[in-house]
Amino acid sequence: MRIKKLRGHHRIWKDIETWKNENLKLNMESLKSSQRDHTKIWVSPYCDYTLLNSEYPQPKGKTRQKILAGLIDIYTEWKKQLDALGEPYYLKIWLIDPYFANSQVVCAIGDFLHFYDSTFFNPDQEYTARADHQIKNLPNGFNWECRLDEMHLSSNDLGEPEDYYDEVDFLTEKKAFEKQLKKPHRKTVSKSEDDEVTKYYSFKVGHAWLGSKD
């Protein structure tokens, strides 16, 4: 993967400020209707798709600090508005490491209050303690929980040979699928109401730090 070089940092910093200001206020009517909301880092180039096997670097230095400050400001304003509702709510900052550009602020109420509880896998306490020593500079004043950021595959993803253009395409995809399964992962199994069994394979790509305030 080729990493593109970033230019125009002052423009990016201005866009970060614009993104933050545009997301400080929750749309309460929309929230009450959908019962959940979130804001991702909609700042170019971090929200852009790239072609030709290349990607932009993750935010660093002053740019990362400004984005993090923006996430905290959004969290703070959302908390004030959610407190005013007078009902239970979910509100957390998700800091994704090392893919910091995927970080966001997420909230939920009502029937979706616990919707995000299982979004990230919760490792054992010993693992969490080890990770805690590896991660530095988490913002003060928050309660931080360590979770795993994972990439997921299922036993249904490969499909059947007839789903492909030809046998060569199927065998190529099958080889890539089997190669991925050789990497360290955890496996879970679920059974549908009609007894159809699906296996899920989860591969760790980093950490998710979930931050909240009492």
C-alpha positions as CSV (number, residue, x, y, z in Angstrom):
1,M,0.0,0.0,0.0
2,R,1.4,3.4,-1.1
3,I,1.0,6.3,1.4
4,K,0.1,9.6,-0.3
5,K,1.8,12.8,0.9
6,L,-0.4,15.4,2.5
7,R,-0.4,19.0,1.6
8,G,-2.3,22.1,2.7
9,H,-2.3,21.6,6.4
10,H,-3.7,25.0,7.2
11,R,-6.7,24.3,4.9
12,I,-7.2,21.0,6.7
13,W,-7.1,22.7,10.1
14,K,-9.7,25.2,8.9
15,D,-11.9,22.3,7.7
16,I,-11.5,20.6,11.1
17,E,-12.9,23.7,12.8
18,T,-15.8,23.9,10.3
19,W,-16.6,20.2,10.8
20,K,-16.6,20.6,14.6
21,N,-18.8,23.7,14.5
22,E,-21.3,22.0,12.2
23,N,-21.7,19.0,14.6
24,L,-21.9,20.7,18.0
25,K,-25.6,20.7,18.0
26,L,-27.7,17.5,17.9
27,N,-30.7,17.3,15.8
28,M,-33.1,16.4,18.6
29,E,-36.1,15.7,16.4
30,S,-34.0,13.3,14.3
31,L,-32.5,11.7,17.4
32,K,-35.9,11.1,19.0
33,S,-37.1,9.5,15.7
34,S,-34.1,7.3,15.0
35,Q,-33.0,7.0,18.6
36,R,-29.3,7.2,17.7
37,D,-26.8,9.5,16.1
38,H,-23.1,9.8,15.4
39,T,-20.5,12.1,13.8
40,K,-17.5,10.8,12.0
41,I,-14.4,12.8,11.0
42,W,-15.8,14.3,7.8
43,V,-12.6,16.2,6.9
44,S,-10.8,15.8,3.6
45,P,-8.6,13.9,2.9
46,Y,-9.3,11.6,5.8
47,C,-12.9,10.8,4.7
48,D,-11.9,10.4,1.1
49,Y,-11.6,7.2,-0.9
50,T,-8.4,6.6,-2.8
51,L,-7.6,4.6,-5.9
52,L,-4.6,2.7,-7.3
53,N,-3.6,0.9,-4.1
54,S,-2.8,4.0,-2.1
55,E,-4.1,5.7,1.1
56,Y,-3.6,8.9,3.0
57,P,-1.6,8.8,6.3
58,Q,-3.5,8.9,9.6
59,P,-3.7,12.3,11.3
60,K,-0.6,13.1,13.2
61,G,0.8,16.0,15.3
62,K,-1.1,19.2,15.4
63,T,-3.8,17.8,13.0
64,R,-4.5,14.9,15.3
65,Q,-4.7,17.2,18.3
66,K,-7.2,19.5,16.6
67,I,-9.4,16.5,15.6
68,L,-9.2,15.1,19.1
69,A,-10.2,18.5,20.6
70,G,-13.1,18.7,18.1
71,L,-14.3,15.2,19.2
72,I,-14.2,16.3,22.8
73,D,-16.0,19.6,22.1
74,I,-18.7,17.7,20.3
75,Y,-19.0,15.1,23.1
76,T,-19.3,17.9,25.7
77,E,-22.1,19.8,23.8
78,W,-24.0,16.6,23.1
79,K,-23.8,15.6,26.7
80,K,-25.4,18.9,27.8
81,Q,-28.2,18.4,25.3
82,L,-28.7,14.7,26.3
83,D,-28.7,15.6,30.0
84,A,-31.6,18.0,29.3
85,L,-33.7,15.1,28.0
86,G,-34.0,13.7,31.5
87,E,-33.7,10.1,30.3
88,P,-31.0,7.4,30.1
89,Y,-28.6,7.7,27.1
90,Y,-25.5,6.2,25.6
91,L,-22.8,8.7,24.7
92,K,-19.2,7.9,24.0
93,I,-16.1,9.0,22.1
94,W,-14.7,6.1,20.1
95,L,-10.9,6.6,19.6
96,I,-9.6,4.1,17.1
97,D,-6.0,3.1,17.1
98,P,-4.1,3.0,14.8
99,Y,-6.8,4.1,12.4
100,F,-7.5,7.4,14.2
101,A,-9.4,8.8,11.2
102,N,-12.2,6.3,12.0
103,S,-12.8,7.8,15.4
104,Q,-16.3,9.3,16.1
105,V,-18.8,10.4,18.7
106,V,-21.8,8.1,19.1
107,C,-25.1,8.5,21.1
108,A,-28.3,6.5,21.5
109,I,-31.5,6.6,23.5
110,G,-34.7,4.6,24.0
111,D,-34.9,1.2,22.3
112,F,-31.3,1.7,21.0
113,L,-29.8,2.5,24.4
114,H,-27.7,-0.7,24.5
115,F,-27.4,-1.0,20.7
116,Y,-23.7,-0.3,20.7
117,D,-22.7,-2.4,23.7
118,S,-21.4,-5.2,21.6
119,T,-20.0,-3.2,18.7
120,F,-16.4,-3.9,19.8
121,F,-15.2,-7.1,21.4
122,N,-14.4,-6.8,25.1
123,P,-11.0,-8.6,25.8
124,D,-10.1,-10.1,29.2
125,Q,-8.9,-7.9,32.0
126,E,-5.3,-9.0,31.7
127,Y,-5.2,-8.0,28.0
128,T,-6.8,-4.7,28.9
129,A,-4.1,-4.0,31.5
130,R,-1.3,-4.7,29.0
131,A,-2.9,-2.5,26.4
132,D,-3.4,0.3,28.9
133,H,0.4,0.5,29.3
134,Q,0.9,0.7,25.6
135,I,-1.5,3.6,24.9
136,K,-0.4,7.1,25.9
137,N,-1.9,10.5,25.9
138,L,-5.6,9.6,26.3
139,P,-7.5,12.7,27.3
140,N,-7.9,13.3,31.0
141,G,-11.4,13.5,32.6
142,F,-12.8,10.5,30.8
143,N,-13.4,6.9,31.8
144,W,-11.7,4.9,29.1
145,E,-12.6,1.3,28.2
146,C,-10.3,-0.9,26.0
147,R,-12.0,-2.8,23.2
148,L,-10.7,-4.5,20.1
149,D,-11.2,-3.0,16.6
150,E,-11.7,-6.0,14.3
151,M,-12.2,-7.0,10.7
152,H,-14.9,-9.6,10.3
153,L,-15.5,-12.5,7.9
154,S,-18.2,-15.1,7.9
155,S,-18.5,-18.6,6.4
156,N,-21.1,-17.2,4.0
157,D,-18.7,-14.6,2.5
158,L,-17.0,-17.0,0.1
159,G,-20.3,-18.1,-1.5
160,E,-20.6,-21.0,-4.0
161,P,-18.8,-21.5,-7.4
162,E,-22.0,-20.6,-9.3
163,D,-21.9,-17.1,-7.7
164,Y,-18.7,-16.3,-9.6
165,Y,-18.0,-15.4,-13.2
166,D,-16.0,-18.6,-13.7
167,E,-14.1,-21.3,-11.8
168,V,-10.8,-19.3,-11.9
169,D,-12.5,-16.3,-10.1
170,F,-13.9,-18.7,-7.4
171,L,-10.6,-20.5,-6.8
172,T,-8.8,-17.2,-6.6
173,E,-11.2,-15.9,-4.0
174,K,-11.2,-19.2,-2.1
175,K,-7.4,-19.1,-1.9
176,A,-7.4,-15.6,-0.5
177,F,-10.2,-16.5,2.0
178,E,-8.3,-19.6,3.2
179,K,-5.0,-17.5,3.5
180,Q,-6.8,-15.0,5.7
181,L,-8.1,-17.7,7.9
182,K,-4.6,-18.8,8.7
183,K,-4.0,-15.5,10.5
184,P,-4.7,-15.2,14.2
185,H,-8.4,-14.7,14.9
186,R,-11.3,-15.6,17.2
187,K,-14.3,-17.6,16.0
188,T,-17.9,-17.4,17.0
189,V,-20.9,-19.5,15.8
190,S,-24.5,-18.5,15.5
191,K,-27.6,-20.5,14.6
192,S,-30.7,-19.1,13.0
193,E,-34.3,-20.0,13.8
194,D,-34.2,-22.5,10.9
195,D,-31.0,-24.1,12.3
196,E,-28.7,-22.6,9.7
197,V,-25.2,-22.3,11.2
198,T,-22.9,-19.4,10.4
199,K,-19.3,-19.1,11.6
200,Y,-17.8,-15.7,12.1
201,Y,-14.1,-15.0,12.0
202,S,-12.8,-11.8,13.7
203,F,-9.3,-10.4,13.1
204,K,-7.8,-7.8,15.3
205,V,-6.6,-4.7,13.5
206,G,-6.2,-2.4,16.5
207,H,-7.9,-1.0,19.6
208,A,-11.0,1.0,20.2
209,W,-10.9,3.3,23.3
210,L,-14.4,4.2,24.4
211,G,-14.5,7.4,26.5
212,S,-17.3,8.7,28.6
213,K,-18.0,11.0,31.6
214,D,-20.3,10.3,34.5
